[in-house]
Amino acid sequence: MIQDGVMFVCFLLAFTAVIAIAEKKIGGKFFKYVPGIVLIYIGAALMKTFGLFSASESVENAYGTVRGLLLPAMLMLMLLHCDLRKIVRLGPKMLLTFFAASLSIVGGFTITYALLRGFYAEGTWKAFSALSASWTGGSANMVILQGILDVPENIFGYALIMDTVNYSVWVMFLFWLVPFAMKFNKWTKADTSYIDEITAHLEAEESNSQQPIGFVELIGFLALGLFVSAAATKIGTVLPELGAAVNATTWTIIIASAVGLILAMTKVGKLPGSMEISKVMLYIVIGLIASHADFSQLFQAPVYIISGFMIMFFHGLIMVILAKVFKLDLFTMGVASLANIGGVASAPILAGAFNRALIPVGILMAVLGSLLGTYYGILTSYILSAF
């Protein structure tokens, strides 16, 4: 049993590195359907379940300190690629569809929770709020909500299972719909001419060649992320709490987000390396959270997976109704949905399945989700906590 905090963190870091290396070197269908981030969570949670990690004061202090430092740093670095000026150029039609998709997901969580709340474990509303942040943003947003709401690690495990199982099915479903785009657009009477104009401009913006990542960029972003995190945490502790969700951690995240968004519009946002550093931080944070989980209650997972499909159903139903009423095309609907639920990892791929030139649109929509996902999660927490 590991009782020393330093050994605890180093062991998790080594385990995370092994999974990341295996995912890159081995690849294949296994990692396609079971991504490394899920294996990290499952592995660390099993270690906790079977008693490898103790609940000593040293371990708990190391856990709280490292997680609290990495969360804001990770978010700030991820937002360095979120240039609001480019996002605005997507145009009102795509942006409004994206926002409608986000709100329909929040609505799906609300309806499902209201119908099945009697079957859930205590604290499920917190896990659903965290998952809502993921399905309107990304894994980083879910981790942030886990910190803000202090989601019980056991229940958070159910959310991660939903994030894997239900998400995978939804992605396959959206890709299956691609060949039916013309029929769908004919049914909704959609005009797709505006898409060509938007993507032509965005493609020109993204045409700059990628710069190599060097030592200076890596150590610079590492230092910047950690410094901003420490400063934001210090400032957040002196700001007032507003309700149950807006606390010191929330203020810390808002401050770190603001710094990231401002720097994204400068030359700093164009430098390579920030995404790589932030991904390392994400994997470590996931491992830390999982190290406090316990899978002994996993028998409750089926009701959560069913809930995930119900959420997807209500989301899809609302989107189809909106498409028919406002004459929206399948590309805009599909990418808006997957930019929320799948993020940068899958939305550009779906966009490319329609047309390779549309990939930048998928990227920008997904980046917008990474910006707003945390706040949709907070909105969901306000709604669900009222039941």
ROVOSE-940665 format. One line per 5 residues: number of its first residue (from 1); their letters; for each residue x, y, z of N, C-alpha, C. Coordinates in pm, whole numbers, padded with zeros to 5 digits. Each point is the difference from the previous one (the first is absolute). Layout:
NUM = A = X/Y/Z/X/Y/Z/X/Y/Z | ... .
END
This chain:
1 = MIQDG = 00084/-00120/00000/-00084/00120/00000/00088/00126/00000 | -00034/00093/-00087/00076/00125/-00011/-00058/00102/00097 | 00084/00048/00093/-00045/00096/00100/00070/00134/-00011 | 00110/00006/-00075/00074/00124/-00017/-00054/00079/-00119 | -00026/00130/00019/-00060/00083/-00104/00085/00012/-00125 .
6 = VMFVC = 00132/00016/00018/00090/00013/-00115/00001/-00128/-00083 | 00010/-00113/00069/-00002/-00129/-00070/-00134/-00021/-00070 | -00108/00042/00063/-00134/-00010/-00057/-00008/00074/-00133 | 00046/00125/-00002/-00005/00082/-00123/00092/-00058/-00106 | 00120/-00040/00038/00096/-00053/-00097/-00047/-00132/-00060 .
11 = FLLAF = -00061/-00083/00083/-00052/-00128/-00050/-00112/00024/-00102 | -00091/00092/00032/-00108/00031/-00094/00054/00059/-00129 | 00102/00085/00011/00061/00059/-00119/00062/-00108/-00089 | 00068/-00096/00062/00061/-00110/-00076/-00108/-00085/-00067 | -00106/-00030/00074/-00110/-00079/-00056/-00065/00073/-00118 .
16 = TAVIA = -00022/00130/00016/-00058/00081/-00107/00089/00000/-00124 | 00130/00011/00022/00095/00001/-00112/-00001/-00132/-00075 | -00008/-00110/00073/-00002/-00133/-00064/-00122/-00013/-00091 | -00117/00044/00048/-00122/-00008/-00080/00011/00090/-00122 | 00052/00122/00017/00012/00093/-00111/00095/-00054/-00107 .
21 = IAEKK = 00111/-00060/00044/00096/-00057/-00095/-00062/-00118/-00073 | -00071/-00084/00072/-00065/-00117/-00062/-00104/00044/-00102 | -00075/00104/00034/-00103/00050/-00093/00061/00048/-00130 | 00117/00065/00010/00064/00053/-00120/00071/-00110/-00080 | 00072/-00089/00070/00081/-00099/-00068/-00081/-00118/-00052 .
26 = IGGKF = -00099/-00043/00079/-00079/-00118/-00038/-00119/00040/-00085 | -00079/00097/00049/-00117/00046/-00076/-00098/-00113/-00024 | -00052/-00006/-00122/-00091/-00107/-00035/-00143/00025/00044 | -00085/-00099/-00026/-00143/00013/00029/-00028/00010/00150 | 00084/-00065/00080/-00024/00002/00145/00002/00143/00053 .
31 = FKYVP = 00106/00074/-00032/00010/00138/00048/-00095/00093/-00073 | -00050/-00044/-00114/-00099/00081/-00072/-00131/00003/00078 | -00037/-00113/00057/-00127/-00009/00072/00017/00016/00152 | 00121/-00023/00049/00030/00021/00143/00120/00093/00009 | -00021/00131/-00007/00111/00095/-00002/00084/-00005/00127 .
36 = GIVLI = 00123/00047/-00011/00093/-00006/00111/-00050/00067/00125 | -00072/00110/-00016/-00049/00074/00117/-00098/-00084/00082 | -00074/-00088/-00067/-00093/-00090/00071/00078/-00110/00071 | 00104/-00053/-00066/00082/-00103/00063/00071/00054/00125 | 00042/00126/-00009/00065/00063/00116/-00098/00005/00116 .
41 = YIGAA = -00122/00042/-00029/-00101/00009/00107/-00031/-00137/00058 | -00026/-00096/-00088/-00035/-00133/00047/00114/-00062/00081 | 00124/00013/-00053/00115/-00058/00068/00023/00061/00137 | -00001/00133/00009/00023/00067/00128/-00112/-00029/00098 | -00123/-00007/-00050/-00114/-00030/00087/00009/-00142/00056 .
46 = LMKTF = 00044/-00095/-00083/00016/-00138/00047/00110/-00009/00105 | 00105/00079/-00019/00107/00002/00101/-00054/00048/00135 | -00085/00103/-00006/-00060/00050/00123/-00096/-00103/00060 | -00079/-00062/-00086/-00099/-00098/00046/00066/-00117/00071 | 00117/-00043/-00051/00069/-00115/00060/00104/00040/00104 .
51 = GLFSA = -00002/00128/00041/00079/00041/00116/00143/00041/-00025 | 00038/00030/-00125/00138/00040/-00026/00031/00140/00056 | -00100/00089/-00008/00019/00136/00051/-00070/00016/00135 | 00073/00050/00097/-00059/00022/00131/-00065/00139/00005 | -00069/00027/00110/-00062/00132/00020/00079/00080/00102 .
56 = SESVE = 00133/-00018/00000/00085/00070/00096/00000/00150/-00024 | 00040/00075/00100/00004/00145/-00012/00096/00045/-00109 | 00111/-00070/-00014/00099/00034/-00102/-00057/-00017/-00140 | -00071/-00112/-00022/-00061/-00026/-00132/-00109/00102/-00030 | -00084/00029/00099/-00109/00095/-00021/00052/00141/-00029 .
61 = NAYGT = 00105/00041/00069/00058/00132/-00024/00061/00009/-00139 | 00070/-00105/-00040/00060/-00001/-00134/-00108/00002/-00107 | -00105/-00077/00023/-00112/-00005/-00095/-00062/00139/-00018 | -00035/00065/00110/-00065/00130/-00007/00089/00107/-00060 | 00128/00000/00037/00092/00102/-00049/00025/-00012/-00150 .
66 = VRGLL = 00032/-00121/-00046/00033/-00019/-00141/-00123/00021/-00088 | -00113/-00055/00040/-00121/00018/-00080/-00041/00147/-00005 | 00004/00067/00115/-00038/00141/00004/00090/00089/-00082 | 00127/-00039/-00015/00094/00080/-00079/-00014/-00027/-00149 | -00023/-00126/-00037/-00003/-00037/-00141/-00130/00038/-00071 .
71 = LPAML = -00113/-00003/00071/-00129/00027/-00065/-00006/00136/-00069 | 00023/00111/00069/-00006/00131/-00067/00108/00015/-00106 | 00118/-00056/00025/00109/00009/-00098/-00038/-00071/-00129 | -00059/-00119/00013/-00043/-00077/-00116/-00103/00077/-00083 | -00099/00057/00067/-00105/00074/-00071/00058/00122/-00072 .
76 = MLMLL = 00084/00076/00068/00058/00119/-00060/00079/-00034/-00125 | 00079/-00107/00005/00081/-00039/-00115/-00087/-00049/-00115 | -00108/-00071/00031/-00090/-00046/-00106/-00068/00116/-00071 | -00033/00105/00075/-00071/00114/-00057/00091/00091/-00083 | 00130/-00026/00001/00091/00079/-00083/-00028/-00020/-00149 .
81 = HCDLR = -00072/-00107/-00033/-00037/-00025/-00140/-00142/00049/-00030 | -00059/00071/00092/-00138/00047/-00017/00000/00150/-00031 | 00023/00034/-00126/-00001/00140/-00043/-00145/00040/-00030 | -00059/00082/00086/-00140/00038/-00014/-00029/00070/-00133 | 00100/00066/-00056/-00022/00069/-00128/-00031/-00099/-00112 .
86 = KIVRL = 00064/-00116/00003/-00026/-00102/-00102/-00135/-00066/00022 | -00036/-00020/00127/-00127/-00065/00031/-00118/00083/-00048 | 00010/00132/00015/-00107/00090/-00044/-00024/-00014/-00150 | 00105/-00030/-00075/-00012/-00011/-00146/-00078/-00122/-00046 | -00032/-00091/00092/-00082/-00114/-00040/-00137/00044/-00049 .
91 = GPKML = -00044/00118/00042/-00129/00050/-00045/-00113/-00036/00094 | -00108/00076/-00004/-00109/-00021/00095/-00070/-00135/-00011 | -00013/-00052/-00121/-00073/-00124/-00018/00069/-00117/00071 | 00130/-00013/-00021/00073/-00108/00063/00011/00021/00150 | 00024/00122/00041/00015/00028/00143/-00129/-00025/00076 .
96 = LTFFA = -00112/00046/-00057/-00129/-00021/00067/-00035/-00148/00007 | 00036/-00075/-00105/-00024/-00144/00001/00084/-00067/00108 | 00124/00046/00011/00088/-00054/00104/-00057/00026/00139 | -00046/00123/00025/-00057/00034/00130/-00128/-00080/00026 | -00080/-00020/-00107/-00122/-00080/00014/00034/-00144/00037 .
101 = ASLSI = 00107/-00055/-00061/00043/-00136/00034/00042/-00008/00146 | 00073/00101/00046/00045/00001/00139/-00119/00001/00096 | -00096/00088/-00027/-00116/00013/00088/-00088/-00124/-00005 | -00005/-00065/-00117/-00081/-00122/-00010/00063/-00113/00081 | 00131/00000/00012/00068/-00099/00083/-00031/00025/00148 .
106 = VGGFT = 00006/00127/00039/-00038/00036/00138/-00145/-00041/00025 | -00086/00024/-00100/-00140/-00042/00012/-00014/-00150/00013 | 00081/-00076/-00076/-00004/-00145/00008/00038/-00051/00138 | 00101/00062/00061/00039/-00037/00135/-00113/00030/00099 | -00064/00115/-00019/-00106/00041/00092/-00118/-00095/-00006 .
111 = ITYAL = -00045/-00032/-00121/-00115/-00089/-00016/00030/-00140/00053 | 00117/-00052/-00035/00038/-00135/00042/00012/-00009/00152 | 00065/00100/00060/00017/-00001/00146/-00135/00009/00071 | -00091/00080/-00056/-00132/00014/00061/-00078/-00131/-00007 | 00018/-00075/-00108/-00074/-00125/-00018/00056/-00115/00084 .
116 = LRGFY = 00132/-00005/00018/00063/-00117/00061/00073/00028/00131 | -00020/00117/00057/00081/00036/00117/-00018/-00097/00117 | -00111/-00072/00004/-00021/-00096/00108/00089/-00122/-00010 | 00063/-00022/-00115/00085/-00118/-00021/00149/00030/00021 | 00034/00126/00021/00140/00039/00005/00057/-00003/00141 .
121 = AEGTW = 00133/-00013/00007/00070/00010/00128/00006/00147/00042 | 00022/00023/00126/00006/00136/00052/00118/00075/-00062 | -00024/00123/-00041/00105/00081/-00060/00006/-00011/-00152 | -00095/-00072/-00059/00001/-00019/-00145/-00016/00132/-00075 | -00074/00095/00058/-00018/00128/-00068/00134/00070/-00022 .
126 = KAFSA = 00094/-00022/00089/00133/00059/-00017/00075/-00068/-00116 | -00012/-00133/-00005/00066/-00074/-00108/-00061/00036/-00135 | -00133/00014/-00006/-00066/00039/-00124/00041/00141/-00042 | 00019/00088/00095/00045/00136/-00031/00140/-00004/-00060 | 00087/-00084/00058/00135/-00015/-00054/-00004/-00060/-00140 .
131 = LSASW = -00086/-00101/-00020/-00012/-00061/-00131/-00059/00098/-00101 | -00092/00084/00045/-00056/00104/-00086/00110/00095/-00048 | 00095/00030/00088/00114/00084/-00039/00083/-00069/-00106 | 00012/-00132/00010/00075/-00076/-00101/-00074/-00002/-00133 | -00131/-00023/00005/-00079/-00012/-00122/-00038/00135/-00062 .
136 = TGGSA = 00038/00108/00065/-00012/00132/-00062/00138/00064/-00015 | 00103/-00076/00036/00136/00053/-00009/00101/-00110/-00027 | 00048/-00062/00106/00099/-00105/-00016/00038/-00060/00134 | 00095/-00095/-00003/00042/-00069/00122/00056/00098/00102 | 00071/00102/-00048/00058/00098/00093/-00110/00074/00076 .
141 = NMVIL = -00109/00034/-00069/-00110/00068/00066/-00065/-00088/00106 | -00010/-00130/-00029/-00058/-00094/00096/00087/-00007/00125 | 00131/-00004/-00020/00092/-00006/00113/-00011/00127/00084 | -00017/00113/-00067/-00013/00128/00070/-00126/00002/00087 | -00112/-00048/-00056/-00125/-00006/00077/00013/-00097/00117 .
146 = QGILD = 00075/-00106/-00021/00021/-00095/00110/00066/00070/00118 | 00091/00092/-00032/00066/00076/00105/-00089/00105/00062 | -00079/00068/-00082/-00088/00107/00050/-00109/-00056/00091 | -00063/-00110/-00043/-00113/-00055/00074/00040/-00108/00100 | 00128/-00036/-00002/00048/-00107/00088/-00083/-00126/-00021 .
151 = VPENI = -00006/-00045/-00126/-00078/-00118/-00036/00059/-00123/00068 | -00080/-00081/00066/00052/-00124/00060/00069/-00086/-00106 | 00120/-00048/00032/00079/-00072/-00101/-00072/-00123/-00052 | -00075/-00069/00086/-00073/-00120/-00044/-00102/00035/-00107 | -00079/00105/00026/-00102/00042/-00096/00064/00058/-00125 .
156 = FGYAL = 00114/00065/00016/00071/00055/-00115/00042/-00112/-00095 | 00028/-00117/00056/00033/-00115/-00084/-00113/-00039/-00093 | -00124/00009/00050/-00116/-00028/-00085/-00008/00099/-00115 | 00027/00127/00031/-00004/00104/-00104/00104/-00029/-00108 | 00116/-00048/00041/00105/-00030/-00097/-00039/-00119/-00086 .
161 = IMDTV = -00067/-00098/00060/-00048/-00115/-00078/-00102/00047/-00105 | -00093/00087/00042/-00095/00057/-00095/00071/00079/-00109 | 00103/00072/00040/00075/00083/-00095/00069/-00086/-00105 | 00026/-00124/00032/00065/-00090/-00095/-00102/-00079/-00082 | -00091/-00069/00068/-00094/-00089/-00068/-00100/00079/-00085 .
166 = NYSVW = -00070/00093/00062/-00104/00075/-00073/00060/00090/-00107 | 00112/00060/00029/00068/00084/-00098/00040/-00080/-00124 | 00057/-00120/00022/00045/-00082/-00113/-00116/-00036/-00092 | -00114/-00036/00059/-00117/-00036/-00081/-00050/00121/-00077 | 00000/00117/00065/-00048/00121/-00067/00090/00039/-00118 .
171 = VMFLF = 00130/-00015/00018/00094/00031/-00108/-00025/-00092/-00119 | -00015/-00130/00027/-00026/-00095/-00108/-00131/00033/-00072 | -00100/00042/00076/-00130/00035/-00058/00012/00121/-00093 | 00074/00102/00043/00014/00120/-00082/00079/-00029/-00128 | 00101/-00085/00009/00074/-00037/-00121/-00086/-00083/-00094 .
176 = WLVPF = -00087/-00081/00058/-00092/-00080/-00082/-00095/00090/-00077 | -00032/00117/00053/-00094/00092/-00065/00060/00076/-00118 | 00132/00007/-00009/00066/00084/-00102/-00051/-00030/-00142 | -00010/-00125/-00043/-00047/-00026/-00138/-00143/00046/-00026 | -00076/00027/00107/-00139/00042/-00016/-00015/00152/00004 .
181 = AMKFN = 00112/00073/-00012/-00002/00146/00011/-00093/00064/-00102 | 00007/-00045/-00124/-00082/00061/-00105/-00149/-00021/00027 | -00036/-00120/00043/-00140/-00027/00031/-00047/00082/00119 | 00086/00011/00101/-00035/00078/00119/-00018/00147/-00036 | 00094/00053/-00079/-00007/00142/-00039/-00121/00028/-00087 .
186 = KWTKA = -00037/-00097/-00081/-00119/00016/-00084/-00125/00001/00088 | 00000/-00084/00103/-00114/-00007/00091/-00016/00130/00079 | 00112/00056/00042/-00006/00125/00077/-00002/00125/-00088 | 00023/-00020/-00134/00005/00111/-00096/00113/00099/00036 | 00116/-00057/00035/00113/00081/00044/00078/00057/-00118 .
191 = DTSYI = 00053/00121/00019/00087/00065/-00098/00144/-00011/00051 | 00084/-00072/-00071/00137/-00026/00045/00105/00088/-00066 | -00041/00098/-00077/00098/00082/-00073/00090/00081/00093 | -00053/00035/00118/00079/00084/00091/00121/-00075/00056 | -00006/-00133/00003/00110/-00079/00056/00127/00018/-00081 .
196 = DEITA = -00012/00002/-00131/00117/00015/-00086/00071/00133/00023 | -00077/00105/00018/00058/00133/00022/00077/00005/00132 | -00058/-00057/00104/00063/00004/00133/00129/-00082/00001 | -00005/-00122/-00051/00117/-00087/00006/00114/00050/-00086 | -00029/00067/-00110/00107/00055/-00085/00083/00101/00078 .
201 = HLEAE = -00068/00082/00079/00071/00101/00079/00076/-00064/00116 | -00061/-00095/00066/00065/-00065/00114/00121/-00081/-00043 | -00008/-00063/-00116/00110/-00080/-00050/00122/00087/-00027 | -00025/00121/-00050/00108/00094/-00024/00068/00040/00130 | -00080/00014/00107/00054/00038/00130/00088/-00110/00058 .
206 = ESNSQ = -00035/-00127/-00030/00071/-00113/00058/00114/-00051/-00088 | 00031/00073/-00106/00096/-00049/-00099/00146/00017/00042 | 00026/00069/00112/00138/00020/00045/00062/-00134/00038 | 00124/-00019/-00039/00068/-00126/00030/00026/-00012/00150 | -00004/-00123/00051/00021/-00024/00142/00146/00019/00036 .
211 = QPIGF = 00023/00060/00119/00135/00021/00047/00043/-00118/00087 | 00129/-00032/-00001/00046/-00110/00085/-00004/00040/00148 | -00021/-00100/00086/-00004/00025/00144/00139/-00017/00057 | 00051/00102/00069/00134/-00004/00057/00000/00006/00151 | 00119/-00009/00057/00017/00004/00145/-00053/00129/00060 .
216 = VELIG = 00028/00112/-00067/-00040/00131/00051/-00152/00009/00010 | -00071/-00048/-00103/-00147/00005/00001/-00056/-00086/00112 | 00054/-00119/00018/-00052/-00092/00101/00020/00055/00142 | 00122/00045/00031/00024/00051/00135/-00072/00132/00022 | -00014/00079/-00109/-00072/00127/00011/-00147/-00020/00032 .
221 = FLALG = -00066/-00092/-00071/-00142/-00026/00025/-00022/-00067/00135 | 00093/-00087/00040/-00011/-00064/00131/00005/00105/00110 | 00096/00091/-00012/00014/00107/00100/-00120/00093/-00001 | -00045/00037/-00120/-00115/00090/-00013/-00125/-00061/00061 | -00027/-00127/-00033/-00119/-00066/00051/-00001/-00011/00151 .
226 = LFVSA = 00110/-00042/00058/00006/-00017/00145/-00007/00134/00073 | 00066/00103/-00057/-00004/00132/00064/-00141/00058/-00002 | -00066/-00008/-00115/-00137/00051/-00011/-00092/-00077/00095 | 00019/-00131/00010/-00081/-00081/00089/00018/00043/00146 | 00124/00018/00042/00027/00040/00137/-00058/00138/00031 .
231 = AATKI = 00019/00094/-00095/-00051/00136/00021/-00153/00001/00002 | -00063/-00075/-00094/-00146/-00004/-00006/-00058/-00064/00127 | 00067/-00102/00052/-00045/-00065/00124/00006/00097/00117 | 00108/00078/00007/00016/00097/00108/-00109/00107/-00006 | -00026/00051/-00120/-00103/00104/-00017/-00138/-00058/00028 .
236 = GTVLP = -00025/-00124/-00047/-00130/-00063/00016/-00041/-00019/00145 | 00098/-00018/00088/-00032/-00023/00141/-00053/00125/00071 | 00028/00118/-00056/-00045/00124/00066/-00128/00057/-00063 | -00048/-00062/-00108/-00122/00047/-00064/-00122/-00065/00067 | -00116/00067/-00003/-00118/-00052/00070/-00063/-00121/-00067 .
241 = ELGAA = -00062/-00086/00079/-00074/-00115/-00054/-00140/00043/-00039 | -00048/-00055/-00114/-00133/00032/-00050/-00077/-00130/-00020 | -00079/-00037/00098/-00077/-00124/-00011/00088/-00122/00024 | -00052/-00117/-00042/00071/-00125/00026/00111/-00028/-00100 | -00013/00052/-00124/00095/-00035/-00105/00112/00101/-00017 .
246 = VNATT = -00025/00127/00031/00101/00104/-00019/00076/00018/00131 | 00111/-00071/00012/00083/00007/00119/00142/00039/-00039 | 00095/-00020/00088/00138/00037/-00028/00055/-00074/-00121 | -00037/-00127/-00014/00047/-00078/-00115/-00058/00055/-00130 | -00128/00038/00004/-00064/00058/-00119/00071/00127/-00042 .
251 = WTIII = 00027/00088/00096/00070/00125/-00031/00138/-00029/-00059 | 00066/-00100/00055/00132/-00037/-00051/-00007/-00040/-00147 | -00102/-00081/-00034/-00018/-00046/-00137/-00034/00117/-00092 | -00086/00090/00046/-00039/00116/-00082/00121/00088/-00028 | 00082/00023/00101/00119/00085/-00017/00098/-00066/-00097 .
256 = ASAVG = 00025/-00129/00018/00091/-00072/-00089/-00054/-00001/-00144 | -00132/-00015/-00015/-00062/00003/-00133/00019/00136/-00066 | -00021/00106/00076/00014/00135/-00054/00143/00025/-00049 | 00097/-00045/00078/00140/00015/-00040/00028/-00075/-00129 | -00051/-00123/-00009/00020/-00080/-00121/-00062/00063/-00122 .
261 = LILAM = -00122/00054/00014/-00069/00062/-00113/00072/00127/-00047 | 00050/00077/00095/00072/00122/-00037/00131/-00034/-00072 | 00075/-00095/00054/00127/-00038/-00062/-00021/-00068/-00136 | -00118/-00063/-00019/-00028/-00067/-00128/-00003/00099/-00116 | -00028/00126/00028/-00006/00101/-00105/00134/00072/-00019 .
266 = TKVGK = 00103/-00052/00066/00134/00056/-00016/00091/-00102/-00069 | 00126/00035/-00012/00096/-00091/-00062/00021/-00127/00083 | -00028/00008/00129/00015/-00117/00086/-00091/-00114/-00046 | -00121/00034/-00044/-00095/-00101/-00045/00042/-00073/-00125 | 00096/00056/-00074/00044/-00062/-00125/00123/-00089/00020 .
271 = LPGSM = 00057/00003/00119/00118/-00081/00026/-00038/-00147/00020 | 00081/-00093/-00047/-00029/-00142/00019/00035/-00046/00140 | -00063/-00109/00045/00036/-00062/00127/-00104/00007/00109 | -00091/00097/-00006/-00096/00016/00109/-00096/-00119/00010 | -00045/-00051/-00114/-00094/-00112/00003/00067/-00126/00054 .
276 = EISKV = 00128/-00020/-00034/00071/-00118/00048/00016/00003/00153 | 00039/00117/00053/00015/00014/00145/-00135/-00019/00069 | -00105/00060/-00056/-00132/-00010/00063/-00052/-00143/-00003 | 00033/-00075/-00103/-00045/-00140/-00008/00070/-00084/00106 | 00127/00027/00023/00072/-00069/00107/-00068/00026/00134 .
281 = MLYIV = -00035/00127/00023/-00067/00037/00124/-00135/-00069/00012 | -00074/-00009/-00110/-00130/-00065/00001/00011/-00146/00042 | 00096/-00071/-00058/00017/-00141/00033/00036/-00019/00148 | 00085/00089/00051/00039/-00011/00141/-00120/00026/00091 | -00078/00102/-00032/-00117/00035/00082/-00102/-00115/-00001 .
286 = IGLIA = -00023/-00060/-00116/-00092/-00114/-00008/00049/-00113/00090 | 00130/-00027/-00004/00056/-00104/00086/-00018/00032/00147 | 00018/00127/00036/-00017/00041/00140/-00144/-00019/00046 | -00094/00044/-00081/-00141/-00013/00035/-00039/-00148/00015 | 00047/-00081/-00095/-00034/-00143/00004/00060/-00068/00122 .
291 = SHADF = 00112/00051/00049/00067/-00062/00115/-00082/00013/00128 | -00108/00078/-00006/-00088/00013/00115/-00138/-00062/-00028 | -00009/-00076/-00106/-00126/-00066/-00037/-00005/-00141/00059 | -00120/-00055/00003/-00020/-00136/00051/-00105/-00067/-00087 | 00038/-00110/-00066/-00090/-00066/-00094/-00089/-00105/00067 .
296 = SQLFQ = -00004/00000/00130/-00080/-00102/00067/-00150/00018/-00025 | -00041/00121/-00041/-00142/00027/-00027/-00032/-00002/-00150 | 00086/-00066/-00077/-00013/00005/-00146/-00127/-00069/-00051 | -00065/-00078/00086/-00123/-00068/-00043/-00110/00099/-00034 | 00015/00125/00043/-00101/00102/-00032/00020/00060/-00139 .
301 = APVYI = 00110/-00038/-00068/00033/00062/-00128/-00109/-00013/-00107 | -00071/-00115/-00011/-00100/-00012/-00107/-00101/00113/-00005 | -00051/00047/00114/-00099/00107/-00003/00062/00129/-00051 | 00131/00015/00021/00067/00121/-00050/00020/-00007/-00151 | 00032/-00118/-00051/00015/-00016/-00144/-00134/00023/-00070 .
306 = ISGFM = -00106/-00053/00057/-00135/00024/-00054/-00031/00150/00003 | 00039/00064/00108/-00022/00144/00010/00075/00074/-00110 | 00121/-00046/-00030/00077/00063/-00106/-00070/-00006/-00135 | -00058/-00116/-00030/-00074/-00013/-00126/-00126/00087/-00001 | -00063/00014/00114/-00117/00087/00009/00038/00146/-00024 .
311 = IMFFH = 00112/00041/00057/00048/00137/-00021/00028/00024/-00148 | 00067/-00096/-00063/00030/00011/-00144/-00130/00007/-00082 | -00099/-00081/00040/-00126/-00002/-00072/-00069/00136/00005 | -00011/00057/00118/-00066/00131/00014/00079/00109/-00074 | 00131/-00008/00008/00085/00095/-00074/-00025/-00012/-00150 .
316 = GLIMV = 00002/-00124/-00052/-00021/-00020/-00143/-00138/00041/-00045 | -00100/-00029/00081/-00138/00036/-00034/-00015/00152/-00012 | 00054/00071/00096/-00007/00147/-00003/00071/00055/-00123 | 00116/-00057/-00032/00077/00048/-00115/-00072/-00024/-00132 | -00065/-00116/-00013/-00074/-00030/-00122/-00119/00095/-00017 .
321 = ILAKV = -00067/00028/00109/-00112/00095/-00004/00048/00138/-00043 | 00112/00044/00056/00057/00130/-00036/00043/00003/-00147 | 00056/-00112/-00047/00044/-00008/-00140/-00118/00016/-00095 | -00111/-00063/00033/-00118/00008/-00085/-00061/00141/00003 | -00007/00059/00119/-00063/00132/00014/00083/00108/-00065 .
326 = FKLDL = 00134/-00004/00023/00087/00107/-00049/00078/-00037/-00126 | -00034/-00114/-00062/00060/-00042/-00127/00152/-00011/00009 | 00046/-00078/00095/00143/-00018/00022/00051/-00126/-00068 | 00124/00003/-00045/00058/-00113/-00072/00063/-00100/00097 | 00022/-00122/-00047/00052/-00107/00085/00142/00027/00045 .
331 = FTMGV = 00083/00062/-00085/00137/00031/00040/00002/00091/00123 | -00074/00110/-00007/-00003/00094/00111/-00054/-00066/00126 | -00106/-00080/-00014/-00059/-00068/00115/00097/-00102/00061 | 00056/-00083/-00087/00088/-00107/00048/00127/00052/00066 | 00064/00096/-00066/00125/00053/00055/-00026/00081/00127 .
336 = ASLAN = -00112/00073/00005/-00035/00073/00122/-00020/-00097/00117 | -00064/-00113/-00029/-00023/-00101/00104/00130/-00062/00046 | 00083/-00042/-00095/00123/-00070/00035/00107/00095/00053 | -00006/00127/-00039/00093/00098/00057/-00027/00015/00149 | -00126/-00015/00039/-00036/00002/00142/00039/-00130/00068 .
341 = IGGVA = -00050/-00111/-00052/00013/-00129/00067/00139/-00062/-00018 | 00057/00017/-00118/00128/-00064/-00030/00121/00090/00010 | -00020/00131/-00024/00111/00094/00008/00096/-00009/-00117 | 00120/00049/00022/00101/00009/-00106/00039/-00136/-00053 | -00015/-00104/00082/00043/-00134/-00042/-00085/-00059/-00112 .
346 = SAPIL = -00126/00040/-00010/-00088/-00064/-00098/-00074/00096/-00093 | -00030/00122/00044/-00076/00093/-00084/00070/00030/-00133 | 00132/00024/-00002/00067/00023/-00129/-00005/-00121/-00092 | 00002/-00120/00060/-00006/-00123/-00081/-00135/-00011/-00067 | -00106/00028/00075/-00134/-00002/-00059/-00014/00107/-00108 .
351 = AGAFN = 00055/00118/00025/-00005/00107/-00100/00072/-00044/-00127 | 00115/-00067/00017/00074/-00048/-00117/-00072/-00110/-00074 | -00086/-00075/00070/-00078/-00104/-00067/-00100/00060/-00099 | -00045/00123/00029/-00088/00070/-00094/00083/00059/-00115 | 00107/00068/00037/00088/00062/-00099/00129/00037/00071 .
356 = RALIP = 00115/-00037/-00055/00128/00025/00065/00022/00149/00028 | -00054/00085/-00085/00016/00144/00018/-00075/00053/00122 | -00090/-00082/00055/-00081/00044/00112/00063/-00032/00135 | 00115/-00064/00001/00066/-00037/00125/00023/00120/00092 | 00047/00117/-00052/00020/00115/00090/-00126/00042/00074 .
361 = VGILM = -00116/-00018/-00062/-00126/00036/00067/-00022/-00089/00122 | 00026/-00129/-00016/-00013/-00093/00112/00095/00035/00114 | 00122/00040/-00036/00098/00037/00102/-00047/00122/00078 | -00045/00103/-00071/-00041/00124/00066/-00123/-00019/00088 | -00095/-00080/-00048/-00117/-00029/00084/00040/-00074/00127 .
366 = AVLGS = 00091/-00096/-00014/00044/-00076/00116/00076/00088/00099 | 00080/00091/-00051/00074/00092/00086/-00097/00089/00077 | -00106/00043/-00066/-00102/00080/00067/-00063/-00079/00114 | -00020/-00130/-00022/-00054/-00085/00106/00093/-00009/00119 | 00132/-00009/-00026/00095/-00009/00110/-00001/00128/00084 .
371 = LLGTY = -00038/00110/-00063/-00011/00127/00072/-00124/00005/00088 | -00114/-00050/-00050/-00128/00018/00067/-00045/-00121/00082 | 00062/-00116/-00021/-00047/-00122/00066/-00008/00010/00151 | 00099/00064/00061/00000/00015/00145/-00123/00074/00049 | -00039/00103/-00074/-00111/00084/00043/-00135/-00067/-00026 .
376 = YGILT = -00009/-00083/-00105/-00121/-00080/-00019/-00012/-00104/00112 | 00114/-00052/00044/-00002/-00094/00111/-00050/00065/00128 | 00043/00124/00024/-00047/00075/00117/-00150/00026/-00011 | -00046/00035/-00122/-00143/00021/-00023/-00078/-00128/00032 | 00050/-00113/-00048/-00065/-00128/00027/-00005/-00028/00150 .
381 = SYILS = 00106/00034/00072/00003/-00024/00144/-00107/00082/00072 | -00021/00122/-00044/-00105/00083/00060/-00138/-00062/-00021 | -00021/-00052/-00122/-00131/-00057/-00033/-00023/-00130/00077 | 00094/-00091/-00008/-00018/-00133/00062/-00002/00006/00152 | 00075/00093/00058/00002/00009/00147/-00134/00051/00056 .
386 = AF = -00084/00054/-00088/-00129/00050/00044/-00104/-00111/00019 | 00028/-00120/-00054/-00097/-00111/00010/00000/-00057/00142 .
END
